[in-house]
């Protein structure tokens, strides 16, 4: 029987929402093992002088407990 846990991560990037998600998973995988899936819950951006300065993503990450 598998037991899965879901955690929520927040990440940001100056490049894109996709890059923010990649960074979040790369960082989480250093301490969280058995990551199975990721769900992009929300996306937002910071705006400075009429231009996007930072992309932000909220992710739900599912992993299997050992």
Biotite code that builds the C-alpha atoms (Angstrom):
import biotite.structure as struc

atoms = struc.array([
    struc.Atom([0.000, 0.000, 0.000], chain_id="A", res_id=1, res_name="UNK", atom_name="CA", element="C"),
    struc.Atom([1.289, 3.458, -0.906], chain_id="A", res_id=2, res_name="UNK", atom_name="CA", element="C"),
    struc.Atom([0.813, 6.546, 1.208], chain_id="A", res_id=3, res_name="UNK", atom_name="CA", element="C"),
    struc.Atom([1.172, 9.879, -0.551], chain_id="A", res_id=4, res_name="UNK", atom_name="CA", element="C"),
    struc.Atom([1.631, 13.343, 0.912], chain_id="A", res_id=5, res_name="UNK", atom_name="CA", element="C"),
    struc.Atom([0.996, 16.733, -0.705], chain_id="A", res_id=6, res_name="UNK", atom_name="CA", element="C"),
    struc.Atom([2.975, 19.861, 0.130], chain_id="A", res_id=7, res_name="UNK", atom_name="CA", element="C"),
    struc.Atom([2.621, 23.363, -1.239], chain_id="A", res_id=8, res_name="UNK", atom_name="CA", element="C"),
    struc.Atom([5.618, 25.267, -2.588], chain_id="A", res_id=9, res_name="UNK", atom_name="CA", element="C"),
    struc.Atom([6.044, 28.871, -3.670], chain_id="A", res_id=10, res_name="UNK", atom_name="CA", element="C"),
    struc.Atom([8.724, 29.772, -6.197], chain_id="A", res_id=11, res_name="UNK", atom_name="CA", element="C"),
    struc.Atom([9.756, 32.728, -8.299], chain_id="A", res_id=12, res_name="UNK", atom_name="CA", element="C"),
    struc.Atom([11.830, 33.471, -11.376], chain_id="A", res_id=13, res_name="UNK", atom_name="CA", element="C"),
    struc.Atom([12.768, 36.485, -13.435], chain_id="A", res_id=14, res_name="UNK", atom_name="CA", element="C"),
    struc.Atom([12.490, 34.324, -16.596], chain_id="A", res_id=15, res_name="UNK", atom_name="CA", element="C"),
    struc.Atom([9.073, 32.589, -16.627], chain_id="A", res_id=16, res_name="UNK", atom_name="CA", element="C"),
    struc.Atom([6.440, 30.659, -14.649], chain_id="A", res_id=17, res_name="UNK", atom_name="CA", element="C"),
    struc.Atom([7.829, 27.442, -16.114], chain_id="A", res_id=18, res_name="UNK", atom_name="CA", element="C"),
    struc.Atom([11.301, 28.328, -14.837], chain_id="A", res_id=19, res_name="UNK", atom_name="CA", element="C"),
    struc.Atom([9.851, 29.031, -11.384], chain_id="A", res_id=20, res_name="UNK", atom_name="CA", element="C"),
    struc.Atom([8.254, 25.555, -11.368], chain_id="A", res_id=21, res_name="UNK", atom_name="CA", element="C"),
    struc.Atom([11.507, 23.910, -12.496], chain_id="A", res_id=22, res_name="UNK", atom_name="CA", element="C"),
    struc.Atom([13.416, 25.706, -9.734], chain_id="A", res_id=23, res_name="UNK", atom_name="CA", element="C"),
    struc.Atom([10.885, 24.635, -7.089], chain_id="A", res_id=24, res_name="UNK", atom_name="CA", element="C"),
    struc.Atom([11.078, 20.968, -8.062], chain_id="A", res_id=25, res_name="UNK", atom_name="CA", element="C"),
    struc.Atom([14.877, 21.016, -8.329], chain_id="A", res_id=26, res_name="UNK", atom_name="CA", element="C"),
    struc.Atom([15.176, 22.531, -4.846], chain_id="A", res_id=27, res_name="UNK", atom_name="CA", element="C"),
    struc.Atom([12.518, 20.274, -3.275], chain_id="A", res_id=28, res_name="UNK", atom_name="CA", element="C"),
    struc.Atom([14.039, 17.104, -4.738], chain_id="A", res_id=29, res_name="UNK", atom_name="CA", element="C"),
    struc.Atom([17.212, 17.732, -2.713], chain_id="A", res_id=30, res_name="UNK", atom_name="CA", element="C"),
    struc.Atom([15.337, 16.967, 0.515], chain_id="A", res_id=31, res_name="UNK", atom_name="CA", element="C"),
    struc.Atom([12.028, 15.385, -0.556], chain_id="A", res_id=32, res_name="UNK", atom_name="CA", element="C"),
    struc.Atom([12.326, 11.900, -2.036], chain_id="A", res_id=33, res_name="UNK", atom_name="CA", element="C"),
    struc.Atom([9.895, 10.013, -4.269], chain_id="A", res_id=34, res_name="UNK", atom_name="CA", element="C"),
    struc.Atom([8.239, 13.055, -5.885], chain_id="A", res_id=35, res_name="UNK", atom_name="CA", element="C"),
    struc.Atom([5.465, 11.705, -8.115], chain_id="A", res_id=36, res_name="UNK", atom_name="CA", element="C"),
    struc.Atom([3.658, 14.749, -9.536], chain_id="A", res_id=37, res_name="UNK", atom_name="CA", element="C"),
    struc.Atom([3.273, 18.495, -9.463], chain_id="A", res_id=38, res_name="UNK", atom_name="CA", element="C"),
    struc.Atom([0.139, 20.603, -9.911], chain_id="A", res_id=39, res_name="UNK", atom_name="CA", element="C"),
    struc.Atom([0.460, 24.298, -10.739], chain_id="A", res_id=40, res_name="UNK", atom_name="CA", element="C"),
    struc.Atom([-2.127, 25.794, -8.402], chain_id="A", res_id=41, res_name="UNK", atom_name="CA", element="C"),
    struc.Atom([-1.605, 29.467, -9.107], chain_id="A", res_id=42, res_name="UNK", atom_name="CA", element="C"),
    struc.Atom([0.480, 31.896, -11.120], chain_id="A", res_id=43, res_name="UNK", atom_name="CA", element="C"),
    struc.Atom([1.101, 35.576, -10.491], chain_id="A", res_id=44, res_name="UNK", atom_name="CA", element="C"),
    struc.Atom([3.639, 38.230, -11.347], chain_id="A", res_id=45, res_name="UNK", atom_name="CA", element="C"),
    struc.Atom([5.207, 41.322, -9.841], chain_id="A", res_id=46, res_name="UNK", atom_name="CA", element="C"),
    struc.Atom([5.115, 44.424, -12.032], chain_id="A", res_id=47, res_name="UNK", atom_name="CA", element="C"),
    struc.Atom([7.583, 47.302, -11.918], chain_id="A", res_id=48, res_name="UNK", atom_name="CA", element="C"),
    struc.Atom([7.211, 50.340, -14.160], chain_id="A", res_id=49, res_name="UNK", atom_name="CA", element="C"),
    struc.Atom([4.690, 48.593, -16.395], chain_id="A", res_id=50, res_name="UNK", atom_name="CA", element="C"),
    struc.Atom([6.783, 45.450, -16.964], chain_id="A", res_id=51, res_name="UNK", atom_name="CA", element="C"),
    struc.Atom([6.818, 42.036, -15.336], chain_id="A", res_id=52, res_name="UNK", atom_name="CA", element="C"),
    struc.Atom([9.796, 41.861, -13.016], chain_id="A", res_id=53, res_name="UNK", atom_name="CA", element="C"),
    struc.Atom([9.172, 38.481, -11.384], chain_id="A", res_id=54, res_name="UNK", atom_name="CA", element="C"),
    struc.Atom([7.056, 35.428, -12.195], chain_id="A", res_id=55, res_name="UNK", atom_name="CA", element="C"),
    struc.Atom([5.595, 33.576, -9.204], chain_id="A", res_id=56, res_name="UNK", atom_name="CA", element="C"),
    struc.Atom([4.132, 30.080, -9.069], chain_id="A", res_id=57, res_name="UNK", atom_name="CA", element="C"),
    struc.Atom([2.355, 28.137, -6.342], chain_id="A", res_id=58, res_name="UNK", atom_name="CA", element="C"),
    struc.Atom([2.745, 24.373, -6.742], chain_id="A", res_id=59, res_name="UNK", atom_name="CA", element="C"),
    struc.Atom([1.247, 21.336, -5.055], chain_id="A", res_id=60, res_name="UNK", atom_name="CA", element="C"),
    struc.Atom([3.808, 18.542, -4.994], chain_id="A", res_id=61, res_name="UNK", atom_name="CA", element="C"),
    struc.Atom([2.833, 14.921, -4.341], chain_id="A", res_id=62, res_name="UNK", atom_name="CA", element="C"),
    struc.Atom([5.361, 12.433, -3.058], chain_id="A", res_id=63, res_name="UNK", atom_name="CA", element="C"),
    struc.Atom([5.278, 8.884, -1.703], chain_id="A", res_id=64, res_name="UNK", atom_name="CA", element="C"),
    struc.Atom([6.169, 8.307, 1.933], chain_id="A", res_id=65, res_name="UNK", atom_name="CA", element="C"),
    struc.Atom([8.713, 5.591, 2.635], chain_id="A", res_id=66, res_name="UNK", atom_name="CA", element="C"),
])
